[in-house]
Amino acid sequence: MFDDNSRYKNAPTYAVKDRRGRTVTVVATPAPPLQSLLGFHVLKQGQHIDHLAGRYLNNPAAFWRIAEINEVMLPEAMTERKEIAIPNSRS
């Protein structure tokens, strides 16, 4: 169901009923990873978080790790910041 690099790959699932009474499968949100701080990146206009994840973490799909360490739910919430925290790629 999920890519091998996804943080949801081994996450447990459970069934719930939605508002219409349908049974749907839900993936549990994994606990945030323990990450050490590499440093801060001064954000320039037009930079995308997935590009920064590719640069610093060697994986554009790891953009969520940058969002986690900056304590935001959506990467777009960081676009107005001057600098953003970058996690260490080894943590």
Summary of the structure (lengths in Angstrom):
residues: 91
radius of gyration: 15.7
end to end distance: 25.1
largest distance: 47.6
contacts: 194
relative contact order: 0.21
helix: 25%
strand: 23%
